[in-house]
Amino acid sequence: MTDTVAVIPTYNNARTLEDVLKRTLSQGLDLIVVNDGSTDATPFILVRYPSVKVITHKRNRGKGAALKSAFILARKMGYAYAVTIDADGQHYPEDIPLLLAQKGERTLVVGSRDTRGKGSGATFANKLSNGTFALYSGISLPDTQTGFRLYPLNDLPSLSVMSARYEAELSLLLFSAWKGLRLVPVPVQVNYPEDRVSHFRPVRDFMRITALNTAGLFLALFYGWPRILLRTLRQ
């Protein structure tokens, strides 16, 4: 058995899900899909893929909760790494080998999209997150909002640091940096298909990210920066 599993959280992405499933499976990895309370044709698509391990949330609980469920199961199944990829078609599963090439202990690989010229609210939110992340962690990353990542499951901080919603991936990235994990950005392709269903809500999610950044300042002052200082002194 490979030590790496692909993870796809999905909520009402029936129009793009099957294509993402096929292309991800073609990379030769086992696959966990979290159906996070979908009300569209998602369940009917998933039953056509018996090799895929499916976790079903009866109601929509948010991306953070979906990832947490998948990570817990992946650990129980013996996997050491998880590649996360969104179900909306924006990521290229063919880029998975680029992330795997950087795989290593205490290494979190971040698939970095070039979103310049996309003209979306998510682009502005990403720039804001990039700046505050660099301030709080001392690490500059080109894309802190990407859902295309390779996680070292056994080296991650406690999954309790993840909220249930959109900003969960940012908080996990920040606590991973404070824990001393090596964060490696890898350029990847990005595509926004016309039939893509995005659950990014510009106003509400911007407010949630702003709240996280505000809380992050206090966490950085009393938790993150002291850990960085101690690690630097030891080195």
N, C-alpha and C positions, 0 to 999 in steps of 0.2 A: 504494500500500500504506500502511495506517495505520502509525504509528510505535510502536504499542502492541499487545502480545500478551497474551492471558490465559493463565495457567498453572495447571493443576490437578494436584497430586500425589495419587495414589490408591493405597491398599493395602487390598484386600478391602472396598471400599465399593459392591459391586454393587447393593445395595438402594436406594441414593440417587444413584448416579453418573449415571444417564441423565437424571434430572430436572435435576441440576446442569448437565450438558452442554447440554441443550436451552435452558435459561434463560440460560446464559452466551453461547451462540452467538446468541441473539436480541438481544444487546447490540451485535452488529455487529463484534465483534473476532475476529481470528484466534485460534486456540487450540492450545496445546501441552498434552498430557496425558502425565504420567509414570506408567506402570504399574510400581509399585515392588514387583515380585515377587508380584503377587496370585495367589491360588490358587482364587478363586471365579469367577464368570461375567464378570468384568471384560473379558477379551480378546474375548469374544463380543459384548459391548455396544459396544466401541470399533470393531470392524470395520464397524458400521452407520453410522459417521460418517467417510466417506473424506476429508472436508475437514479433519479434525483431524490434526495432526502428533503421532504417538505415539512416545514413547521407552519402551523396555521394559528394565527391570532383571530379569535372570533370577532373582535372589533378592532378598529384601527387604533394602534397604541403609539405610533410614531417611529421614525427611522431609528432613533437611538435604541428604543426597546426592541426593535426587530434585530438589530445588529447584536445586541446583548444576548438575545435568545440563541442566535446562530453561534456566537463565540462560546457560549456555555456548552452547547451540544458538540461543537467541534472539538473542544478540549476533552469531553467525555469519550468521544470517538477516537481519540489518540492523535489528532492532528496538532502539529507544532506551529503551522502558519496558516493564515487565511487571506486570500485575495478578495477584496470587496469590489463589486462593480454594480453600477446602477442599472435599473431595468428600463430606463426611459430611452435607451439607444444612444446616449451622448458619448459613451465610451466605446472604444474598439477592443473587444476581447483579444484580437490578434496582437495587442500590445502587452498582454500578460507576460510573455517571455522577457520583456524589458524589465519588468518589476522583479521577476524571479531571478534574473541575472545578478541582482544586488542583494539577494537573500542572505541573511546571516544572523547570528545571535545578537540580541539587543539592538536590532536594526529594523526601523520602521520605514518602509519605502513609500514615497508619496508620488503618485502619478500626477504630474503637473501639466495642466491644460494651458494652451495659449488662447485666452478669451478676448484678446484685443480685437476691437471692431465688432463684437457681438451685440453691443448696445443694450445689455440687460441690466436689471436692478441687481441681479446676482453678481455681476462684474464689480459694481461699486462696493457691495458687501464684502466681496473677496479682498479688494484692495484695503478696506478698513480692517478686516481680520488679519491680513498679512502684516500691516503696520503694528497693530497692537500685539500680535503674536511675537514679532521681533523684539518689541519693547519688553514684554513679560518674560521671554525665554532666552533672549540673547542670540536667537537663531533666525536667520532670514530664509524664508521659503517663498517661492513664487506663487504657490497655490495652496492655501490652508483650508479651502472649502471643498476640495475635490473628494469625491466618494470612491475614487479608484486608488486603492492602497493595498500594500502587503503588510499585514500585522504579524509580529512574533507573539503568538498567543500566550506563551508561558512567561514572557518578559514584560507584559503590559502592566500598568498600574491597576489597582482594583477597578472593576467595571462599575462600581458604585459611583465613580466620578462622572459617568455618562448620564446625561438627562435623557428624557424619553424622545425628544423631538429633534429638529433639524440641526441644532447647535451641538449635539452630542459628539460629533466627530471632531469638532474644534476643541472641546474640553478634553477629550481623550488624547489628542495631539499635544495639548499643552502640558498635561500631567505626565505624558511620556517624555517630553523634553525635560521636565523638572526631575524625573527619575533618572535621567542620564542616558536614555536611549539615543542611538545614532539615527538621525533623521536624514534620509537621502532622497532628494527630489529627482525624478526621472521624467523628462519630457514625453508626453503622450499626445495622441491625436484626440480631437474632440469634434463631435457632430451634433447638430440640433435638428433632428428630423421634424418635418412638418406635423406628423401625427404624434409627436412626443407629448406625453403628459407630465408636466412639471408640477411638483407640489411646493415649490418655493413661492412663498407669499411675501412680496416685496416689503410691505409695510409691517405686517405682524412679525415676520422673521427678522427683519432689520431691527425691530424693537427687542426681540429676544437676544439677538447677537449683541446689541448694545448693552443689555442687562448683563449678559455673560462677561463682556469686556469690563464693565464696572466692577463686577464681583471678582474678575480676574486680577484687577489692580490690588485689591486687598489680599487675595491669595498669593500674589507675587511678592508683596511686601513681607508677609509673615510666614510664607511657606516656600515659595519658589525661589526667590532670590537668595535667602539663606542657604538653601540646598545647593544652589549653583556656587555660592561663595565657598562653602565647605568642601565641595568636590574639587574646586580650583585649588584650594590650599593643600589638599591631600596630594594632588598631582604635582 
